[in-house]
Amino acid sequence: MIRYVFRDAPLIVNNVENAEPQIIGEELERLTAANQGQLTPELVLKAATSKKHRLHQFFEWDDSKAANAFRLQQARMLIRAVAIEGEEEAEPVPAFLSVSDKGGRSYRSHEEIMESPRLQKLILEAAKRDLVNYRQRYRRLAELFEPALSEAINRLSEAAENNDLPV
């Protein structure tokens, strides 16, 4: 029997205090088996629509609240879609980057980040966490990419320690 646990990422669902990874994992596994090995968000939502379904409690069913949450997600996508085309850069760079700071999570301008060693360090630390999480997520396929990924993590670690952007 598979033992399900939650990953370290924050779980942003309704009734998170009642969320048991084993129950959720088993239900997702059941839905996958019933759908020829495929699992989609649409399938999960359709199943959870029934008030009797074990996943129902984790969704926002109040349409006004759900609509606002969706609009916030659209705002995030809009912010992330904007890039700066510069003369020096070969490719456009994100105009705003998400930063987790003392004041919470917010987007900061590329210009502000480039002028702030503190924000650069926060961005580099986040990038390192992302790479480590990526390695953990795909650890079973590690032999395919481990040397390159380890090198990238090491470069980001050194850059964060030296407060220097990697080349």
PyRosetta script that sets phi, psi and omega in degrees:
from pyrosetta import init, pose_from_sequence

init()
pose = pose_from_sequence("MIRYVFRDAPLIVNNVENAEPQIIGEELERLTAANQGQLTPELVLKAATSKKHRLHQFFEWDDSKAANAFRLQQARMLIRAVAIEGEEEAEPVPAFLSVSDKGGRSYRSHEEIMESPRLQKLILEAAKRDLVNYRQRYRRLAELFEPALSEAINRLSEAAENNDLPV")
pose.set_psi(1, 134.7)
pose.set_omega(1, 178.5)
pose.set_phi(2, -74.1)
pose.set_psi(2, 138.8)
pose.set_omega(2, 175.8)
pose.set_phi(3, -103.1)
pose.set_psi(3, 117.4)
pose.set_omega(3, -178.4)
pose.set_phi(4, -95.2)
pose.set_psi(4, 140.4)
pose.set_omega(4, 175.8)
pose.set_phi(5, -137.9)
pose.set_psi(5, 165.2)
pose.set_omega(5, 174.7)
pose.set_phi(6, -88.8)
pose.set_psi(6, 145.5)
pose.set_omega(6, 174.5)
pose.set_phi(7, -72.5)
pose.set_psi(7, 171.8)
pose.set_omega(7, -178.6)
pose.set_phi(8, -69.2)
pose.set_psi(8, -20.4)
pose.set_omega(8, -178.1)
pose.set_phi(9, -62.1)
pose.set_psi(9, 147.3)
pose.set_omega(9, 179.2)
pose.set_phi(10, -62.2)
pose.set_psi(10, 138.7)
pose.set_omega(10, 178.4)
pose.set_phi(11, -94.6)
pose.set_psi(11, 111.9)
pose.set_omega(11, -176.2)
pose.set_phi(12, -109.2)
pose.set_psi(12, 83.6)
pose.set_omega(12, 177.4)
pose.set_phi(13, -140.6)
pose.set_psi(13, 161.9)
pose.set_omega(13, 173.7)
pose.set_phi(14, -64.0)
pose.set_psi(14, 150.5)
pose.set_omega(14, 176.5)
pose.set_phi(15, 53.6)
pose.set_psi(15, 39.8)
pose.set_omega(15, -177.4)
pose.set_phi(16, -56.5)
pose.set_psi(16, -30.7)
pose.set_omega(16, -179.8)
pose.set_phi(17, -65.5)
pose.set_psi(17, -19.8)
pose.set_omega(17, 178.0)
pose.set_phi(18, -98.8)
pose.set_psi(18, 0.9)
pose.set_omega(18, -174.7)
pose.set_phi(19, -75.2)
pose.set_psi(19, 117.2)
pose.set_omega(19, 176.6)
pose.set_phi(20, -111.2)
pose.set_psi(20, 116.6)
pose.set_omega(20, -174.6)
pose.set_phi(21, -59.3)
pose.set_psi(21, -34.2)
pose.set_omega(21, -179.0)
pose.set_phi(22, -64.1)
pose.set_psi(22, -45.8)
pose.set_omega(22, -179.1)
pose.set_phi(23, -65.6)
pose.set_psi(23, -45.2)
pose.set_omega(23, -179.7)
pose.set_phi(24, -63.9)
pose.set_psi(24, -45.6)
pose.set_omega(24, 179.5)
pose.set_phi(25, -60.1)
pose.set_psi(25, -43.7)
pose.set_omega(25, 180.0)
pose.set_phi(26, -64.9)
pose.set_psi(26, -38.5)
pose.set_omega(26, 179.2)
pose.set_phi(27, -68.0)
pose.set_psi(27, -41.6)
pose.set_omega(27, 177.1)
pose.set_phi(28, -64.3)
pose.set_psi(28, -37.4)
pose.set_omega(28, 177.0)
pose.set_phi(29, -63.7)
pose.set_psi(29, -42.0)
pose.set_omega(29, 179.4)
pose.set_phi(30, -63.0)
pose.set_psi(30, -43.5)
pose.set_omega(30, 178.4)
pose.set_phi(31, -63.8)
pose.set_psi(31, -37.8)
pose.set_omega(31, 178.2)
pose.set_phi(32, -62.6)
pose.set_psi(32, -46.9)
pose.set_omega(32, -179.7)
pose.set_phi(33, -62.8)
pose.set_psi(33, -36.5)
pose.set_omega(33, -179.3)
pose.set_phi(34, -74.8)
pose.set_psi(34, -9.9)
pose.set_omega(34, -177.8)
pose.set_phi(35, -119.9)
pose.set_psi(35, 40.3)
pose.set_omega(35, 177.0)
pose.set_phi(36, 53.0)
pose.set_psi(36, 40.0)
pose.set_omega(36, 174.2)
pose.set_phi(37, 85.2)
pose.set_psi(37, 3.0)
pose.set_omega(37, -179.6)
pose.set_phi(38, -112.3)
pose.set_psi(38, 143.7)
pose.set_omega(38, 177.8)
pose.set_phi(39, -128.5)
pose.set_psi(39, 126.3)
pose.set_omega(39, 178.4)
pose.set_phi(40, -126.1)
pose.set_psi(40, 154.2)
pose.set_omega(40, 175.4)
pose.set_phi(41, -57.7)
pose.set_psi(41, -36.4)
pose.set_omega(41, 178.9)
pose.set_phi(42, -61.6)
pose.set_psi(42, -41.3)
pose.set_omega(42, 178.9)
pose.set_phi(43, -64.8)
pose.set_psi(43, -43.2)
pose.set_omega(43, 179.7)
pose.set_phi(44, -63.3)
pose.set_psi(44, -46.2)
pose.set_omega(44, -179.4)
pose.set_phi(45, -62.9)
pose.set_psi(45, -42.5)
pose.set_omega(45, 179.5)
pose.set_phi(46, -61.2)
pose.set_psi(46, -44.0)
pose.set_omega(46, 179.6)
pose.set_phi(47, -65.9)
pose.set_psi(47, -41.1)
pose.set_omega(47, -175.6)
pose.set_phi(48, -74.8)
pose.set_psi(48, -9.0)
pose.set_omega(48, 179.8)
pose.set_phi(49, -60.8)
pose.set_psi(49, -34.8)
pose.set_omega(49, 177.9)
pose.set_phi(50, -66.7)
pose.set_psi(50, 129.1)
pose.set_omega(50, -179.4)
pose.set_phi(51, -62.3)
pose.set_psi(51, -20.7)
pose.set_omega(51, -180.0)
pose.set_phi(52, -84.6)
pose.set_psi(52, -13.5)
pose.set_omega(52, -176.7)
pose.set_phi(53, -70.0)
pose.set_psi(53, 143.7)
pose.set_omega(53, -176.7)
pose.set_phi(54, -65.4)
pose.set_psi(54, -20.4)
pose.set_omega(54, -179.8)
pose.set_phi(55, -96.0)
pose.set_psi(55, -6.7)
pose.set_omega(55, -175.6)
pose.set_phi(56, -54.0)
pose.set_psi(56, -43.1)
pose.set_omega(56, -174.0)
pose.set_phi(57, -65.4)
pose.set_psi(57, -15.4)
pose.set_omega(57, -175.8)
pose.set_phi(58, -90.9)
pose.set_psi(58, 2.4)
pose.set_omega(58, -179.8)
pose.set_phi(59, -111.5)
pose.set_psi(59, 152.5)
pose.set_omega(59, 174.8)
pose.set_phi(60, -88.4)
pose.set_psi(60, 114.2)
pose.set_omega(60, -177.5)
pose.set_phi(61, -100.2)
pose.set_psi(61, -7.7)
pose.set_omega(61, 174.3)
pose.set_phi(62, -77.3)
pose.set_psi(62, 112.0)
pose.set_omega(62, -173.1)
pose.set_phi(63, -60.5)
pose.set_psi(63, -34.1)
pose.set_omega(63, -179.3)
pose.set_phi(64, -69.3)
pose.set_psi(64, -39.9)
pose.set_omega(64, 177.4)
pose.set_phi(65, -68.4)
pose.set_psi(65, -42.1)
pose.set_omega(65, -179.8)
pose.set_phi(66, -65.0)
pose.set_psi(66, -38.3)
pose.set_omega(66, 179.4)
pose.set_phi(67, -64.6)
pose.set_psi(67, -41.5)
pose.set_omega(67, 178.4)
pose.set_phi(68, -64.7)
pose.set_psi(68, -42.1)
pose.set_omega(68, 178.6)
pose.set_phi(69, -62.4)
pose.set_psi(69, -40.1)
pose.set_omega(69, 178.5)
pose.set_phi(70, -65.1)
pose.set_psi(70, -41.0)
pose.set_omega(70, 178.9)
pose.set_phi(71, -64.4)
pose.set_psi(71, -37.2)
pose.set_omega(71, 175.6)
pose.set_phi(72, -62.3)
pose.set_psi(72, -40.1)
pose.set_omega(72, 177.3)
pose.set_phi(73, -64.3)
pose.set_psi(73, -39.6)
pose.set_omega(73, 176.5)
pose.set_phi(74, -63.2)
pose.set_psi(74, -39.3)
pose.set_omega(74, 178.1)
pose.set_phi(75, -62.4)
pose.set_psi(75, -41.6)
pose.set_omega(75, 177.1)
pose.set_phi(76, -60.6)
pose.set_psi(76, -44.0)
pose.set_omega(76, -179.3)
pose.set_phi(77, -64.5)
pose.set_psi(77, -38.8)
pose.set_omega(77, 178.8)
pose.set_phi(78, -63.8)
pose.set_psi(78, -45.4)
pose.set_omega(78, 178.1)
pose.set_phi(79, -59.8)
pose.set_psi(79, -44.9)
pose.set_omega(79, -177.8)
pose.set_phi(80, -71.4)
pose.set_psi(80, -18.9)
pose.set_omega(80, -177.0)
pose.set_phi(81, -77.8)
pose.set_psi(81, -21.1)
pose.set_omega(81, -174.4)
pose.set_phi(82, -85.0)
pose.set_psi(82, 132.8)
pose.set_omega(82, -179.5)
pose.set_phi(83, -129.8)
pose.set_psi(83, 165.3)
pose.set_omega(83, 178.0)
pose.set_phi(84, -110.2)
pose.set_psi(84, 128.2)
pose.set_omega(84, 176.4)
pose.set_phi(85, -99.8)
pose.set_psi(85, 115.0)
pose.set_omega(85, -178.0)
pose.set_phi(86, -111.1)
pose.set_psi(86, 165.0)
pose.set_omega(86, 178.5)
pose.set_phi(87, -74.5)
pose.set_psi(87, -32.4)
pose.set_omega(87, -175.8)
pose.set_phi(88, -84.4)
pose.set_psi(88, -33.6)
pose.set_omega(88, -176.5)
pose.set_phi(89, -81.8)
pose.set_psi(89, 140.0)
pose.set_omega(89, 178.9)
pose.set_phi(90, -71.6)
pose.set_psi(90, -32.9)
pose.set_omega(90, -179.1)
pose.set_phi(91, -126.4)
pose.set_psi(91, 154.1)
pose.set_omega(91, 174.7)
pose.set_phi(92, -59.8)
pose.set_psi(92, 147.6)
pose.set_omega(92, 178.4)
pose.set_phi(93, -114.1)
pose.set_psi(93, 151.5)
pose.set_omega(93, 179.4)
pose.set_phi(94, -56.1)
pose.set_psi(94, 135.2)
pose.set_omega(94, 179.3)
pose.set_phi(95, -75.0)
pose.set_psi(95, -27.8)
pose.set_omega(95, -178.6)
pose.set_phi(96, -137.9)
pose.set_psi(96, 140.5)
pose.set_omega(96, 177.7)
pose.set_phi(97, -124.3)
pose.set_psi(97, 144.7)
pose.set_omega(97, 178.8)
pose.set_phi(98, -77.3)
pose.set_psi(98, 130.5)
pose.set_omega(98, -178.8)
pose.set_phi(99, -130.2)
pose.set_psi(99, 131.5)
pose.set_omega(99, 174.0)
pose.set_phi(100, -98.2)
pose.set_psi(100, 118.3)
pose.set_omega(100, -172.6)
pose.set_phi(101, -134.3)
pose.set_psi(101, -177.5)
pose.set_omega(101, 178.8)
pose.set_phi(102, -53.9)
pose.set_psi(102, -36.6)
pose.set_omega(102, -179.0)
pose.set_phi(103, -82.2)
pose.set_psi(103, 4.5)
pose.set_omega(103, -177.5)
pose.set_phi(104, 105.2)
pose.set_psi(104, -164.6)
pose.set_omega(104, -179.2)
pose.set_phi(105, -93.6)
pose.set_psi(105, 133.0)
pose.set_omega(105, 176.4)
pose.set_phi(106, -153.3)
pose.set_psi(106, 169.3)
pose.set_omega(106, 176.0)
pose.set_phi(107, -97.5)
pose.set_psi(107, 138.6)
pose.set_omega(107, 178.5)
pose.set_phi(108, -122.0)
pose.set_psi(108, 147.3)
pose.set_omega(108, -177.1)
pose.set_phi(109, -69.6)
pose.set_psi(109, 152.3)
pose.set_omega(109, 177.3)
pose.set_phi(110, -56.3)
pose.set_psi(110, -43.4)
pose.set_omega(110, -179.3)
pose.set_phi(111, -60.4)
pose.set_psi(111, -45.9)
pose.set_omega(111, -179.9)
pose.set_phi(112, -63.5)
pose.set_psi(112, -40.4)
pose.set_omega(112, 179.6)
pose.set_phi(113, -64.8)
pose.set_psi(113, -41.9)
pose.set_omega(113, -179.3)
pose.set_phi(114, -66.4)
pose.set_psi(114, -22.3)
pose.set_omega(114, 180.0)
pose.set_phi(115, -95.5)
pose.set_psi(115, -6.0)
pose.set_omega(115, -174.3)
pose.set_phi(116, -120.5)
pose.set_psi(116, 107.3)
pose.set_omega(116, 176.3)
pose.set_phi(117, -58.7)
pose.set_psi(117, -33.2)
pose.set_omega(117, 179.3)
pose.set_phi(118, -64.7)
pose.set_psi(118, -46.3)
pose.set_omega(118, 178.5)
pose.set_phi(119, -67.2)
pose.set_psi(119, -37.1)
pose.set_omega(119, 176.7)
pose.set_phi(120, -59.9)
pose.set_psi(120, -43.0)
pose.set_omega(120, 179.5)
pose.set_phi(121, -63.6)
pose.set_psi(121, -41.6)
pose.set_omega(121, 178.2)
pose.set_phi(122, -62.0)
pose.set_psi(122, -41.5)
pose.set_omega(122, 179.0)
pose.set_phi(123, -64.8)
pose.set_psi(123, -43.6)
pose.set_omega(123, -180.0)
pose.set_phi(124, -65.2)
pose.set_psi(124, -39.8)
pose.set_omega(124, 177.9)
pose.set_phi(125, -64.2)
pose.set_psi(125, -39.8)
pose.set_omega(125, 177.3)
pose.set_phi(126, -64.7)
pose.set_psi(126, -41.3)
pose.set_omega(126, 178.5)
pose.set_phi(127, -62.5)
pose.set_psi(127, -40.8)
pose.set_omega(127, 178.4)
pose.set_phi(128, -63.2)
pose.set_psi(128, -44.4)
pose.set_omega(128, 177.9)
pose.set_phi(129, -59.8)
pose.set_psi(129, -41.7)
pose.set_omega(129, 179.2)
pose.set_phi(130, -61.8)
pose.set_psi(130, -43.4)
pose.set_omega(130, 179.1)
pose.set_phi(131, -65.2)
pose.set_psi(131, -41.2)
pose.set_omega(131, 178.1)
pose.set_phi(132, -63.2)
pose.set_psi(132, -44.0)
pose.set_omega(132, 178.0)
pose.set_phi(133, -63.1)
pose.set_psi(133, -38.0)
pose.set_omega(133, 177.4)
pose.set_phi(134, -61.8)
pose.set_psi(134, -45.2)
pose.set_omega(134, 179.7)
pose.set_phi(135, -61.9)
pose.set_psi(135, -42.5)
pose.set_omega(135, 179.0)
pose.set_phi(136, -65.4)
pose.set_psi(136, -38.8)
pose.set_omega(136, -178.3)
pose.set_phi(137, -63.4)
pose.set_psi(137, -37.6)
pose.set_omega(137, -176.5)
pose.set_phi(138, -110.6)
pose.set_psi(138, 25.3)
pose.set_omega(138, -174.3)
pose.set_phi(139, -58.6)
pose.set_psi(139, -27.4)
pose.set_omega(139, 179.6)
pose.set_phi(140, -71.7)
pose.set_psi(140, -18.3)
pose.set_omega(140, 177.2)
pose.set_phi(141, -105.8)
pose.set_psi(141, 18.6)
pose.set_omega(141, -171.5)
pose.set_phi(142, -55.0)
pose.set_psi(142, -36.3)
pose.set_omega(142, -176.4)
pose.set_phi(143, -61.7)
pose.set_psi(143, -19.5)
pose.set_omega(143, -179.8)
pose.set_phi(144, -77.4)
pose.set_psi(144, -31.1)
pose.set_omega(144, -173.8)
pose.set_phi(145, -138.8)
pose.set_psi(145, 3.5)
pose.set_omega(145, -174.1)
pose.set_phi(146, -55.2)
pose.set_psi(146, -46.9)
pose.set_omega(146, -178.5)
pose.set_phi(147, -58.6)
pose.set_psi(147, -45.2)
pose.set_omega(147, -178.5)
pose.set_phi(148, -68.3)
pose.set_psi(148, -39.3)
pose.set_omega(148, -179.5)
pose.set_phi(149, -68.6)
pose.set_psi(149, -42.2)
pose.set_omega(149, 177.5)
pose.set_phi(150, -61.0)
pose.set_psi(150, -40.4)
pose.set_omega(150, 178.4)
pose.set_phi(151, -63.0)
pose.set_psi(151, -42.5)
pose.set_omega(151, 179.8)
pose.set_phi(152, -64.5)
pose.set_psi(152, -41.8)
pose.set_omega(152, 178.4)
pose.set_phi(153, -63.4)
pose.set_psi(153, -43.5)
pose.set_omega(153, 179.0)
pose.set_phi(154, -62.2)
pose.set_psi(154, -42.0)
pose.set_omega(154, 179.0)
pose.set_phi(155, -63.7)
pose.set_psi(155, -41.3)
pose.set_omega(155, 178.4)
pose.set_phi(156, -67.5)
pose.set_psi(156, -37.8)
pose.set_omega(156, 177.4)
pose.set_phi(157, -61.3)
pose.set_psi(157, -47.7)
pose.set_omega(157, 179.2)
pose.set_phi(158, -62.2)
pose.set_psi(158, -42.2)
pose.set_omega(158, -179.5)
pose.set_phi(159, -64.0)
pose.set_psi(159, -41.5)
pose.set_omega(159, 179.7)
pose.set_phi(160, -65.1)
pose.set_psi(160, -41.2)
pose.set_omega(160, 179.1)
pose.set_phi(161, -65.1)
pose.set_psi(161, -38.6)
pose.set_omega(161, -178.1)
pose.set_phi(162, -90.8)
pose.set_psi(162, -2.1)
pose.set_omega(162, -177.6)
pose.set_phi(163, 56.5)
pose.set_psi(163, 43.5)
pose.set_omega(163, -175.3)
pose.set_phi(164, -129.9)
pose.set_psi(164, 134.2)
pose.set_omega(164, 179.1)
pose.set_phi(165, -72.1)
pose.set_psi(165, 140.0)
pose.set_omega(165, 178.4)
pose.set_phi(166, -70.5)
pose.set_psi(166, 155.0)
pose.set_omega(166, 179.9)
pose.set_phi(167, -76.7)
pose.dump_pdb("model.pdb")
